C-alpha cells in the first residue's frame, strides 16, 4: 500500500495508474493537474510540502509514500513511520542492493555521487565492498565522471561500473519499480548500517534526482 502525492502536477497523469498496474494499492493525493498548485508547491525538496503525504501514510498505515515534483523527474520518499528518506539513504539502499548482487559474481560496483552527500554514504559503500566516488554536484558532472570511469574500466578491467540505461534516459518505470521493490525492506536494513546522527550529517538533502 502506497500514498502518491502528485502535487497537482504531471505525476498525476501516470503515476497512480502505473502503480496500480504494478500491483499496489494506491492512495492518491492531488492527482488532478492544476498549474496554480492549490495544495502545495510541487517541490519535495522542501520539507513543508511533505506534510500531507506524511499524515496520509500514517493514517492509512501505508508501506511508504512518494511525492513528485512538477515534471516528475524528482521524488521525495516517506517511510511507513512518516519520516523522510533522504536522497543519501535512497542512493545507499540502491547501492547496497547492487553490491549484494555483484558480490556473488566477484565484481565490484562503482557508485558515483555528488560532494553534497554524507560521508556516511561513501564510507558505508566502501565498507560493504563497493567503490564509492565523490564528484562535483550536477547531473552533467556525474554523467561525465561515469563515462570517464567506464573508459578506464575497459582498459584495466578492475571495476564494474553499473550504468542503468533506464536511469540515464529518465524513465520513470525504473524509478517506480525500484522504489516498490527496494524501499520498504531497504529502509529497515539501513537502521543496521547507519548511525543515529545520519539525518544531521545529510544536511537536509531530501530528494533523489534521476
C-alpha positions as YAML, in Angstrom:
chain: A
units: angstrom
residues:
- id: 1
  name: UNK
  ca: [0.00, 0.00, 0.00]
- id: 2
  name: UNK
  ca: [1.45, 3.36, -1.03]
- id: 3
  name: UNK
  ca: [0.49, 7.02, -0.99]
- id: 4
  name: UNK
  ca: [1.22, 9.04, -4.13]
- id: 5
  name: UNK
  ca: [1.29, 12.85, -3.93]
- id: 6
  name: UNK
  ca: [1.38, 14.32, -7.43]
- id: 7
  name: UNK
  ca: [1.10, 17.92, -6.16]
- id: 8
  name: UNK
  ca: [-1.42, 18.79, -8.91]
- id: 9
  name: UNK
  ca: [1.41, 18.42, -11.44]
- id: 10
  name: UNK
  ca: [2.35, 15.95, -14.18]
- id: 11
  name: UNK
  ca: [2.78, 12.89, -11.97]
- id: 12
  name: UNK
  ca: [-0.97, 12.53, -11.51]
- id: 13
  name: UNK
  ca: [-1.43, 11.71, -15.19]
- id: 14
  name: UNK
  ca: [0.58, 8.50, -15.00]
- id: 15
  name: UNK
  ca: [1.87, 7.52, -11.56]
- id: 16
  name: UNK
  ca: [-1.29, 6.31, -9.75]
- id: 17
  name: UNK
  ca: [-2.42, 4.13, -12.65]
- id: 18
  name: UNK
  ca: [1.04, 2.72, -13.24]
- id: 19
  name: UNK
  ca: [1.48, 1.82, -9.57]
- id: 20
  name: UNK
  ca: [-1.85, 0.00, -9.61]
- id: 21
  name: UNK
  ca: [-0.78, -1.93, -12.69]
- id: 22
  name: UNK
  ca: [2.36, -2.91, -10.78]
- id: 23
  name: UNK
  ca: [0.15, -4.45, -8.10]
- id: 24
  name: UNK
  ca: [0.00, -1.70, -5.49]
- id: 25
  name: UNK
  ca: [-2.95, -0.39, -3.53]
- id: 26
  name: UNK
  ca: [-2.71, 3.35, -4.21]
- id: 27
  name: UNK
  ca: [-3.97, 6.25, -2.14]
- id: 28
  name: UNK
  ca: [-3.92, 9.38, -4.28]
- id: 29
  name: UNK
  ca: [-3.22, 12.92, -3.18]
- id: 30
  name: UNK
  ca: [-3.67, 15.90, -5.51]
- id: 31
  name: UNK
  ca: [-3.66, 13.95, -8.78]
- id: 32
  name: UNK
  ca: [-5.67, 16.46, -10.82]
- id: 33
  name: UNK
  ca: [-3.30, 18.76, -12.78]
- id: 34
  name: UNK
  ca: [-3.66, 22.41, -11.79]
- id: 35
  name: UNK
  ca: [-0.95, 24.93, -12.64]
- id: 36
  name: UNK
  ca: [-1.99, 27.09, -9.67]
- id: 37
  name: UNK
  ca: [-0.88, 24.29, -7.32]
- id: 38
  name: UNK
  ca: [-3.68, 24.90, -4.82]
- id: 39
  name: UNK
  ca: [-2.49, 22.41, -2.20]
- id: 40
  name: UNK
  ca: [1.26, 22.91, -2.08]
- id: 41
  name: UNK
  ca: [4.16, 23.74, -4.35]
- id: 42
  name: UNK
  ca: [5.45, 20.69, -6.30]
- id: 43
  name: UNK
  ca: [8.88, 20.63, -4.69]
- id: 44
  name: UNK
  ca: [9.57, 17.58, -2.50]
- id: 45
  name: UNK
  ca: [12.97, 19.05, -1.60]
- id: 46
  name: UNK
  ca: [11.04, 21.43, 0.64]
- id: 47
  name: UNK
  ca: [10.12, 19.50, 3.79]
- id: 48
  name: UNK
  ca: [6.99, 21.59, 4.29]
- id: 49
  name: UNK
  ca: [5.46, 20.22, 1.08]
- id: 50
  name: UNK
  ca: [5.56, 16.69, 2.54]
- id: 51
  name: UNK
  ca: [3.21, 17.37, 5.47]
- id: 52
  name: UNK
  ca: [0.13, 15.98, 3.68]
- id: 53
  name: UNK
  ca: [1.79, 12.79, 2.47]
- id: 54
  name: UNK
  ca: [3.37, 12.10, 5.87]
- id: 55
  name: UNK
  ca: [-0.04, 12.41, 7.52]
- id: 56
  name: UNK
  ca: [-1.70, 10.19, 4.91]
- id: 57
  name: UNK
  ca: [0.96, 7.46, 5.14]
- id: 58
  name: UNK
  ca: [0.47, 7.20, 8.90]
- id: 59
  name: UNK
  ca: [-3.34, 7.44, 8.84]
- id: 60
  name: UNK
  ca: [-3.64, 4.78, 6.13]
- id: 61
  name: UNK
  ca: [-0.86, 2.56, 7.52]
- id: 62
  name: UNK
  ca: [0.83, 2.62, 4.12]
- id: 63
  name: UNK
  ca: [4.18, 0.98, 3.43]
- id: 64
  name: UNK
  ca: [5.61, 4.25, 2.13]
- id: 65
  name: UNK
  ca: [4.76, 7.38, 0.18]
- id: 66
  name: UNK
  ca: [6.14, 9.04, -2.94]
- id: 67
  name: UNK
  ca: [5.85, 12.76, -3.67]
- id: 68
  name: UNK
  ca: [6.63, 14.08, -7.16]
- id: 69
  name: UNK
  ca: [7.96, 17.42, -8.31]
- id: 70
  name: UNK
  ca: [6.44, 19.44, -11.15]
- id: 71
  name: UNK
  ca: [7.79, 17.47, -14.11]
- id: 72
  name: UNK
  ca: [8.12, 14.16, -12.22]
- id: 73
  name: UNK
  ca: [11.87, 13.71, -12.53]
- id: 74
  name: UNK
  ca: [12.46, 14.07, -8.79]
- id: 75
  name: UNK
  ca: [10.83, 12.36, -5.87]
- id: 76
  name: UNK
  ca: [10.56, 12.64, -2.13]
- id: 77
  name: UNK
  ca: [10.05, 9.36, -0.28]
- id: 78
  name: UNK
  ca: [8.36, 8.95, 3.09]
- id: 79
  name: UNK
  ca: [8.73, 5.81, 5.21]
- id: 80
  name: UNK
  ca: [5.89, 3.90, 6.88]
- id: 81
  name: UNK
  ca: [6.73, 5.87, 10.04]
- id: 82
  name: UNK
  ca: [6.04, 9.15, 8.28]
- id: 83
  name: UNK
  ca: [9.70, 10.14, 8.11]
- id: 84
  name: UNK
  ca: [11.50, 11.48, 5.06]
- id: 85
  name: UNK
  ca: [14.00, 9.10, 3.48]
- id: 86
  name: UNK
  ca: [16.77, 11.42, 2.31]
- id: 87
  name: UNK
  ca: [18.48, 11.25, -1.06]
- id: 88
  name: UNK
  ca: [21.58, 9.85, 0.64]
- id: 89
  name: UNK
  ca: [19.55, 6.99, 2.08]
- id: 90
  name: UNK
  ca: [17.82, 6.25, -1.21]
- id: 91
  name: UNK
  ca: [21.13, 6.03, -3.02]
- id: 92
  name: UNK
  ca: [22.56, 3.84, -0.27]
- id: 93
  name: UNK
  ca: [19.58, 1.48, -0.50]
- id: 94
  name: UNK
  ca: [20.16, 1.09, -4.25]
- id: 95
  name: UNK
  ca: [23.93, 0.78, -3.76]
- id: 96
  name: UNK
  ca: [23.70, -1.94, -1.10]
- id: 97
  name: UNK
  ca: [21.31, -3.88, -3.31]
- id: 98
  name: UNK
  ca: [23.73, -3.61, -6.24]
- id: 99
  name: UNK
  ca: [26.74, -4.59, -4.12]
- id: 100
  name: UNK
  ca: [24.91, -7.66, -2.88]
- id: 101
  name: UNK
  ca: [24.02, -8.67, -6.44]
- id: 102
  name: UNK
  ca: [27.53, -8.23, -7.85]
- id: 103
  name: UNK
  ca: [29.42, -9.74, -4.93]
- id: 104
  name: UNK
  ca: [28.11, -13.14, -5.94]
- id: 105
  name: UNK
  ca: [29.78, -12.61, -9.33]
- id: 106
  name: UNK
  ca: [33.02, -11.37, -7.74]
- id: 107
  name: UNK
  ca: [32.54, -7.93, -9.27]
- id: 108
  name: UNK
  ca: [32.95, -4.52, -7.66]
- id: 109
  name: UNK
  ca: [30.33, -1.85, -8.44]
- id: 110
  name: UNK
  ca: [31.43, 1.78, -8.69]
- id: 111
  name: UNK
  ca: [28.88, 4.28, -7.38]
- id: 112
  name: UNK
  ca: [29.39, 7.96, -8.26]
- id: 113
  name: UNK
  ca: [27.67, 10.62, -6.18]
- id: 114
  name: UNK
  ca: [27.94, 14.33, -5.55]
- id: 115
  name: UNK
  ca: [30.04, 16.11, -2.97]
- id: 116
  name: UNK
  ca: [26.95, 17.28, -1.04]
- id: 117
  name: UNK
  ca: [26.14, 13.73, 0.03]
- id: 118
  name: UNK
  ca: [27.06, 12.50, 3.50]
- id: 119
  name: UNK
  ca: [30.45, 10.94, 4.20]
- id: 120
  name: UNK
  ca: [28.49, 8.10, 5.79]
- id: 121
  name: UNK
  ca: [27.20, 7.20, 2.33]
- id: 122
  name: UNK
  ca: [30.69, 6.83, 0.89]
- id: 123
  name: UNK
  ca: [32.10, 5.06, 3.96]
- id: 124
  name: UNK
  ca: [29.27, 2.53, 4.02]
- id: 125
  name: UNK
  ca: [29.52, 1.74, 0.30]
- id: 126
  name: UNK
  ca: [33.27, 1.15, 0.62]
- id: 127
  name: UNK
  ca: [32.88, -0.88, 3.80]
- id: 128
  name: UNK
  ca: [30.33, -3.18, 2.16]
- id: 129
  name: UNK
  ca: [32.54, -3.90, -0.84]
- id: 130
  name: UNK
  ca: [31.69, -1.20, -3.36]
- id: 131
  name: UNK
  ca: [33.82, 1.59, -4.78]
- id: 132
  name: UNK
  ca: [32.38, 4.99, -3.86]
- id: 133
  name: UNK
  ca: [33.44, 8.01, -5.89]
- id: 134
  name: UNK
  ca: [32.73, 11.58, -4.78]
- id: 135
  name: UNK
  ca: [32.42, 14.19, -7.53]
- id: 136
  name: UNK
  ca: [31.05, 17.62, -8.38]
- id: 137
  name: UNK
  ca: [27.39, 18.47, -7.88]
- id: 138
  name: UNK
  ca: [25.23, 18.39, -11.00]
- id: 139
  name: UNK
  ca: [23.74, 15.83, -13.37]
- id: 140
  name: UNK
  ca: [26.15, 16.70, -16.20]
- id: 141
  name: UNK
  ca: [29.19, 16.35, -13.99]
- id: 142
  name: UNK
  ca: [28.05, 12.99, -12.63]
- id: 143
  name: UNK
  ca: [27.38, 11.60, -16.11]
- id: 144
  name: UNK
  ca: [30.77, 12.77, -17.39]
- id: 145
  name: UNK
  ca: [32.51, 11.13, -14.42]
- id: 146
  name: UNK
  ca: [30.66, 7.88, -15.07]
- id: 147
  name: UNK
  ca: [31.79, 7.92, -18.70]
- id: 148
  name: UNK
  ca: [35.38, 8.65, -17.62]
- id: 149
  name: UNK
  ca: [35.39, 5.71, -15.21]
- id: 150
  name: UNK
  ca: [33.75, 3.47, -17.80]
- id: 151
  name: UNK
  ca: [36.60, 4.11, -20.25]
- id: 152
  name: UNK
  ca: [39.17, 3.26, -17.57]
- id: 153
  name: UNK
  ca: [37.27, 0.11, -16.70]
- id: 154
  name: UNK
  ca: [37.50, -1.05, -20.29]
- id: 155
  name: UNK
  ca: [41.30, -0.75, -20.09]
- id: 156
  name: UNK
  ca: [42.13, -2.08, -16.63]
- id: 157
  name: UNK
  ca: [39.20, -4.46, -16.08]
- id: 158
  name: UNK
  ca: [39.35, -3.70, -12.37]
- id: 159
  name: UNK
  ca: [35.94, -2.31, -11.53]
- id: 160
  name: UNK
  ca: [32.44, -2.99, -12.73]
- id: 161
  name: UNK
  ca: [30.54, 0.24, -13.38]
- id: 162
  name: UNK
  ca: [26.77, -0.11, -13.25]
- id: 163
  name: UNK
  ca: [25.04, 2.31, -15.62]
- id: 164
  name: UNK
  ca: [21.33, 1.67, -15.85]
- id: 165
  name: UNK
  ca: [20.12, 2.89, -19.24]
- id: 166
  name: UNK
  ca: [16.65, 3.49, -17.84]
- id: 167
  name: UNK
  ca: [18.01, 5.91, -15.27]
- id: 168
  name: UNK
  ca: [20.15, 7.72, -17.82]
- id: 169
  name: UNK
  ca: [17.11, 8.21, -20.03]
- id: 170
  name: UNK
  ca: [14.93, 9.42, -17.16]
- id: 171
  name: UNK
  ca: [12.49, 6.56, -17.44]
- id: 172
  name: UNK
  ca: [10.11, 6.57, -14.51]
- id: 173
  name: UNK
  ca: [9.27, 2.89, -15.00]
- id: 174
  name: UNK
  ca: [12.63, 2.01, -13.45]
- id: 175
  name: UNK
  ca: [12.17, 4.50, -10.66]
- id: 176
  name: UNK
  ca: [8.76, 3.24, -9.69]
- id: 177
  name: UNK
  ca: [9.72, -0.43, -9.73]
- id: 178
  name: UNK
  ca: [12.97, 0.24, -7.90]
- id: 179
  name: UNK
  ca: [11.15, 2.07, -5.14]
- id: 180
  name: UNK
  ca: [8.45, -0.56, -4.82]
- id: 181
  name: UNK
  ca: [10.90, -3.44, -4.75]
- id: 182
  name: UNK
  ca: [13.57, -1.92, -2.53]
- id: 183
  name: UNK
  ca: [12.42, 0.94, -0.30]
- id: 184
  name: UNK
  ca: [10.38, -0.80, 2.46]
- id: 185
  name: UNK
  ca: [12.94, -3.53, 3.18]
- id: 186
  name: UNK
  ca: [15.85, -1.22, 2.36]
- id: 187
  name: UNK
  ca: [14.77, 1.39, 4.90]
- id: 188
  name: UNK
  ca: [14.65, -1.28, 7.60]
- id: 189
  name: UNK
  ca: [18.10, -2.53, 6.61]
- id: 190
  name: UNK
  ca: [19.59, 0.95, 6.83]
- id: 191
  name: UNK
  ca: [18.93, 1.07, 10.56]
- id: 192
  name: UNK
  ca: [21.56, -1.64, 10.89]
- id: 193
  name: UNK
  ca: [24.15, 0.28, 8.88]
- id: 194
  name: UNK
  ca: [23.65, 3.92, 9.81]
- id: 195
  name: UNK
  ca: [24.42, 5.93, 12.95]
- id: 196
  name: UNK
  ca: [21.71, 7.91, 14.67]
- id: 197
  name: UNK
  ca: [23.20, 11.20, 13.54]
- id: 198
  name: UNK
  ca: [22.84, 10.35, 9.85]
- id: 199
  name: UNK
  ca: [19.97, 12.82, 9.39]
- id: 200
  name: UNK
  ca: [22.18, 15.64, 10.70]
- id: 201
  name: UNK
  ca: [25.12, 14.55, 8.55]
- id: 202
  name: UNK
  ca: [22.90, 14.52, 5.47]
- id: 203
  name: UNK
  ca: [22.43, 18.26, 5.76]
- id: 204
  name: UNK
  ca: [18.81, 18.25, 4.58]
- id: 205
  name: UNK
  ca: [19.37, 16.52, 1.22]
- id: 206
  name: UNK
  ca: [15.88, 15.14, 0.73]
- id: 207
  name: UNK
  ca: [15.34, 14.11, -2.86]
- id: 208
  name: UNK
  ca: [16.79, 11.57, -5.20]
- id: 209
  name: UNK
  ca: [17.39, 13.22, -8.57]
- id: 210
  name: UNK
  ca: [17.40, 10.94, -11.59]
...
